[in-house]
Amino acid sequence: MSQLNPANIPLSLYIHMPWCVRKCPYCDFNSHAVPDGQLSMDLERQYLEALVADFETQVEMAQGRSIHSVFIGGGTPSLISAQGYQWLFDQLKARLDFKADCEITLEANPGTVEHDPFADYLAVGINRLSLGVQSFDPEHLQRLGRIHSANNALDAIQQARQAGFERVNVDLMHGLPQQTEEQPLTDLKLAVEQGATHISWYQLTIEPNTVFFRTQPVLPQDETLEHIQELGEAYLKANGYINYEVSAWRKEKPSAHNLNYWQFGDYLAIGAGAHGKVTRPEGIYRFQKTRLPKDYLAKVPADHVQMKRIDADELPFEFMMNALRLNDGVAAEFYTQRTGLDLSDLNQSLKELRDKKLLVADVNRIACTEQGHIFLNSVLESFL
């Protein structure tokens, strides 16, 4: 394994806001219901201060690099006030350089009770919104435990665009309990008609440690799920959306932050349960933070729960598992640049996959063919 040069690897920042108004029955993310459905100003201040203390422990990991994208996830990050974010950004930027065109994404719920006006978030530097709509159907929203109505969701997209947000992602799920083939298409049409510039469209999966895992709702049959996928993809393509990653569709530029994940870039991570990845000259490390907010707040500065170097023999699979999610894959040179390994060591596997028409023939690019994406799990097994 050759020495790595972090200067050649983009650096992002993930910020985790762990509270929600209510925990959804399908959600396995690190999210926790906030008392009385509203975050107190005192708790907001404590948490923001803890984030800054956490960030200070990671400044050296940047190794001279600037932050080129920020993603604020949760939980429901729009429970935090715009004024709180202004203070947080001022503190972070005083400690590390942020690029002038830094993409800053905020996840927000469409409910009208938990957030400031969208214009206030735009004014403090947040320039991309990701709205957790999931569905516009009232019955499905109820089954999913969402607190917003269909009208809330429609209004939120309109309000975001009217406030000046040029980049608005809408999260939608399909394969929901008792969902027909037509209903997911209606959800997509409404998002498109309201002006979503980016759509994350993915199938509901039942995860352990969720209410749905314990209650096991009745989901559509596989044949129905396949037909839903075909209809949805055809509709999005017909309306000018580009499928650039397994579940990501865009009419604008791709999400710089998510693209950095998939291209095996680096990202600092602050907040309860946040996961990060950093490259040092001698190797690549992953780390995660204490999950429970009360435990996170008790640590100042917040300690790493785990800082683990990725073994060299795990890197080929780790790299490909991310890169091959992208329809266009990645430049072949990224492999050595971002793992420190020689791509020629994979020549046999790459040749076999290209011969089987599972990878594109272009040796300067590592990317699946259409057939390769269908059998992505089998492709990835070649790099274990």
C-alpha positions in Angstrom: 0.0 0.0 0.0 1.5 3.3 -1.1 1.5 6.5 1.0 -1.7 8.4 0.5 -2.0 12.2 -0.1 -5.1 13.6 1.6 -4.6 16.9 -0.3 -6.0 15.1 -3.4 -9.1 13.9 -1.7 -12.2 16.2 -1.2 -13.4 16.9 2.3 -17.0 17.2 3.4 -18.7 17.6 6.8 -21.7 15.7 8.1 -23.7 17.2 11.0 -26.3 15.0 12.9 -29.3 16.5 14.6 -30.8 13.6 16.6 -34.3 14.8 17.5 -37.6 14.4 15.8 -41.2 15.4 16.8 -42.1 11.7 16.7 -40.2 8.5 15.7 -41.6 6.9 12.5 -42.3 3.2 12.6 -40.0 2.4 9.6 -37.0 4.5 10.8 -33.8 2.9 12.0 -31.8 6.1 12.0 -30.3 7.6 15.2 -33.3 9.7 16.0 -35.1 10.4 19.3 -38.5 12.0 20.1 -38.0 15.5 21.6 -40.0 16.2 24.8 -43.3 17.9 24.0 -42.6 18.0 20.3 -40.5 21.1 20.5 -36.8 21.6 21.1 -36.1 24.1 23.9 -33.7 27.0 23.3 -31.6 25.8 26.2 -31.2 22.3 24.7 -30.5 23.7 21.3 -27.8 25.9 22.7 -26.2 23.0 24.6 -26.2 20.8 21.6 -24.7 23.5 19.3 -21.9 24.2 21.7 -21.2 20.4 21.9 -21.0 20.3 18.1 -18.4 23.1 18.1 -16.4 21.3 20.8 -16.6 18.1 18.7 -15.5 19.9 15.6 -12.4 21.2 17.3 -11.2 17.7 17.9 -11.4 17.0 14.1 -9.8 20.1 12.7 -6.4 18.4 12.4 -8.0 15.6 10.4 -8.6 18.2 7.6 -4.9 18.3 7.1 -5.0 21.7 5.4 -8.1 21.0 3.3 -11.2 23.2 3.0 -14.8 21.9 3.5 -16.5 21.7 0.1 -19.9 20.4 1.2 -22.0 20.1 4.4 -25.0 17.8 5.0 -27.2 18.4 8.0 -29.1 15.2 8.7 -31.2 13.6 11.4 -33.6 13.3 13.0 -35.3 16.5 12.0 -32.6 19.2 11.5 -35.3 21.9 10.9 -36.1 21.7 14.6 -33.0 23.8 15.0 -33.6 27.5 14.4 -32.0 29.4 11.6 -30.4 31.7 14.2 -28.8 28.6 15.7 -27.4 27.6 12.4 -26.0 31.1 11.8 -24.1 30.9 15.1 -22.9 27.3 14.4 -21.6 28.2 10.9 -19.8 31.2 12.3 -18.1 29.1 14.9 -17.1 26.3 12.4 -15.8 28.7 9.8 -13.7 30.4 12.4 -11.9 27.1 12.9 -11.7 25.7 9.4 -12.0 27.1 5.9 -15.2 26.5 3.9 -15.1 26.9 0.1 -16.9 30.0 -1.2 -19.3 27.7 -3.2 -19.7 25.2 -0.4 -22.9 23.2 -0.8 -24.9 23.2 2.5 -27.9 20.8 2.6 -30.5 20.8 5.3 -33.0 17.9 5.8 -36.4 19.3 6.7 -39.8 17.9 7.4 -42.7 19.4 5.4 -44.7 20.1 8.6 -45.2 23.8 9.2 -44.8 23.8 13.0 -41.2 22.9 13.6 -39.2 25.2 11.3 -38.5 28.8 10.7 -39.5 30.2 7.2 -37.4 28.6 4.5 -36.1 32.1 3.6 -34.5 32.3 7.0 -32.5 29.2 6.4 -31.5 30.4 2.9 -30.3 33.7 4.5 -27.8 32.0 6.8 -26.1 30.1 4.0 -28.1 26.9 3.6 -28.4 26.5 -0.2 -30.0 23.1 -0.7 -33.1 21.6 0.9 -34.0 17.9 1.2 -37.7 17.5 2.2 -38.7 14.2 3.8 -42.1 13.8 2.0 -42.1 10.0 1.6 -45.7 10.1 0.1 -48.4 12.5 -0.7 -51.1 10.0 0.0 -53.0 10.7 3.3 -53.4 7.0 4.2 -49.8 6.1 3.5 -48.6 9.1 5.5 -50.7 7.9 8.4 -49.3 4.3 8.1 -45.8 5.7 8.0 -46.3 7.7 11.1 -45.6 11.0 9.4 -46.8 14.2 11.1 -47.4 16.2 7.9 -50.4 16.1 5.6 -50.4 15.9 1.8 -51.1 19.6 1.6 -48.2 20.4 4.0 -45.9 18.5 1.7 -47.1 20.2 -1.5 -46.9 23.6 0.2 -43.4 22.9 1.5 -42.0 22.4 -1.9 -43.7 25.5 -3.3 -42.6 27.6 -0.3 -39.0 26.4 -0.6 -38.9 27.4 -4.3 -40.7 30.7 -3.6 -38.2 31.5 -0.8 -35.4 31.3 -3.3 -34.1 27.7 -3.0 -32.9 26.7 -6.5 -32.1 23.2 -5.3 -34.9 21.2 -3.6 -34.7 17.4 -3.2 -37.8 15.5 -2.3 -37.5 12.1 -0.6 -40.2 9.6 -1.8 -40.6 5.9 -0.9 -42.4 3.2 -2.8 -43.4 -0.4 -2.0 -45.4 0.9 1.0 -48.0 -1.1 3.0 -51.1 -1.8 0.8 -49.7 0.5 -2.0 -51.1 0.0 -5.5 -49.1 0.3 -8.7 -50.6 3.6 -9.5 -50.1 5.4 -6.2 -46.2 5.7 -6.4 -46.6 7.3 -9.8 -49.0 9.8 -8.4 -46.4 10.7 -5.8 -43.7 11.2 -8.4 -46.1 13.4 -10.6 -46.9 15.6 -7.7 -43.2 16.1 -6.8 -42.4 16.9 -10.4 -45.3 19.3 -10.9 -44.4 21.2 -7.7 -40.8 21.8 -9.0 -38.6 19.3 -7.2 -35.1 19.6 -8.8 -33.9 16.4 -7.4 -35.8 13.3 -6.3 -34.6 10.5 -4.0 -36.9 7.6 -4.9 -36.3 4.4 -3.0 -38.1 1.2 -1.9 -39.2 0.8 1.7 -37.1 -1.8 3.4 -38.0 -3.2 6.8 -35.1 -2.7 9.2 -34.4 -4.4 12.5 -35.1 -2.4 15.7 -38.1 -0.6 14.1 -41.9 -0.8 14.8 -42.4 -2.2 11.3 -39.9 -5.0 12.0 -42.0 -6.1 15.0 -45.4 -5.7 13.4 -44.5 -6.8 9.8 -46.9 -4.8 7.7 -48.2 -6.4 4.4 -46.1 -5.1 1.5 -46.7 -5.4 -2.2 -45.6 -8.6 -4.0 -42.3 -8.7 -5.8 -44.0 -8.6 -9.2 -45.9 -5.4 -8.2 -42.6 -3.9 -6.9 -40.9 -4.6 -10.2 -43.7 -3.0 -12.1 -43.7 0.1 -9.8 -40.0 0.5 -10.4 -40.4 0.2 -14.2 -43.3 2.7 -14.3 -41.5 5.2 -12.0 -38.2 5.1 -13.9 -40.0 5.6 -17.3 -41.9 8.5 -15.9 -38.9 10.3 -14.4 -36.9 9.8 -17.6 -39.7 11.1 -19.7 -39.8 14.3 -17.6 -36.1 15.0 -18.0 -34.7 13.6 -14.8 -31.3 11.8 -14.9 -30.8 8.7 -12.8 -27.1 9.2 -11.7 -27.1 6.9 -8.7 -29.2 3.8 -7.7 -32.0 5.9 -6.1 -31.1 9.5 -7.0 -32.7 11.5 -9.9 -31.7 15.0 -10.9 -32.7 17.9 -13.1 -29.9 20.0 -11.7 -26.3 19.2 -10.8 -25.8 16.1 -8.5 -25.6 16.4 -4.8 -22.0 17.3 -4.2 -22.1 15.8 -0.7 -23.5 12.4 -1.6 -21.3 12.3 -4.7 -18.3 12.7 -2.4 -19.4 9.6 -0.3 -19.9 7.5 -3.4 -16.5 8.6 -4.9 -14.8 7.5 -1.7 -14.0 11.0 -0.5 -13.4 12.1 3.1 -15.9 13.5 5.5 -15.7 14.8 9.1 -18.7 14.1 11.3 -20.1 15.9 14.3 -23.1 15.1 16.4 -24.7 12.2 18.3 -24.1 8.9 16.3 -22.4 10.7 13.4 -20.0 8.6 11.2 -16.9 10.0 9.5 -14.1 8.8 7.2 -10.7 10.4 7.0 -7.5 9.7 5.0 -4.0 10.0 6.5 -0.8 9.3 4.7 -0.5 5.9 6.4 -4.1 4.7 5.9 -7.9 5.3 5.9 -9.9 5.5 9.1 -13.6 5.4 9.9 -15.0 6.7 13.2 -18.4 7.2 14.9 -19.7 9.2 17.8 -21.7 8.3 20.9 -25.3 7.6 19.8 -27.5 8.9 22.6 -27.9 12.7 22.8 -27.5 12.7 26.6 -24.3 10.7 26.4 -23.0 12.9 23.6 -23.7 16.1 25.6 -21.9 14.6 28.6 -18.6 14.5 26.6 -16.9 17.8 26.1 -15.2 17.7 23.7 -17.2 14.7 22.4 -15.0 11.6 22.4 -14.7 9.2 19.5 -16.5 5.9 20.4 -14.4 4.2 17.7 -11.5 5.1 15.4 -10.8 2.1 13.2 -8.3 1.8 10.3 -9.7 0.1 7.3 -7.6 -3.0 6.5 -6.0 -3.0 3.1 -7.7 -6.2 2.1 -11.1 -4.6 2.8 -10.5 -1.5 0.7 -11.3 -2.9 -2.8 -14.8 -3.9 -1.7 -15.3 -0.7 0.3 -14.3 1.4 -2.7 -16.4 -0.5 -5.2 -19.4 -0.7 -3.0 -19.6 3.1 -3.2 -18.3 3.8 -6.7 -20.4 1.3 -8.5 -23.7 2.8 -7.1 -23.0 5.6 -9.6 -24.4 5.0 -13.1 -21.2 6.6 -14.6 -18.9 5.0 -12.0 -15.6 6.8 -11.3 -12.4 7.6 -13.0 -10.1 4.6 -12.8 -7.4 6.8 -11.3 -9.5 7.4 -8.2 -8.9 3.8 -7.1 -5.2 4.3 -6.4 -5.6 7.9 -5.4 -8.2 7.1 -2.7 -7.1 3.7 -1.5 -3.3 3.7 -2.0 -3.6 0.3 -3.7 -2.5 -0.6 -7.2 -5.4 -1.0 -9.6 -3.4 -3.7 -11.5 -3.9 -6.0 -8.6 -7.6 -6.2 -9.7 -6.8 -6.8 -13.4 -8.1 -10.4 -13.4 -11.4 -9.5 -11.7 -11.9 -6.4 -13.9 -11.2 -8.4 -17.0 -13.7 -11.1 -16.1 -16.4 -8.6 -15.3 -15.8 -6.7 -18.6 -15.8 -10.0 -20.5 -19.2 -10.8 -19.0 -20.4 -7.3 -20.0 -21.0 -6.4 -16.3 -18.5 -3.5 -16.3 -18.0 -1.0 -19.1 -15.2 -1.7 -21.6 -13.5 1.7 -21.0 -10.3 0.9 -18.9 -10.1 4.6 -17.8 -13.4 4.2 -16.0 -14.8 1.8 -13.4 -18.5 1.6 -14.0 -21.2 -1.0 -14.3 -23.1 -1.6 -17.5 -26.9 -1.7 -17.3 -26.7 -5.4 -16.8 -24.0 -5.0 -14.1 -26.3 -2.7 -12.1 -29.0 -5.4 -12.2 -26.5 -7.9 -10.8 -24.6 -5.4 -8.6 -24.3 -7.7 -5.6 -22.7 -10.4 -7.7 -20.3 -7.8 -9.2 -19.3 -6.6 -5.7 -18.6 -10.2 -4.6 -15.7 -10.2 -7.1 -13.9 -7.7 -4.9 -14.2 -9.5 -1.5 
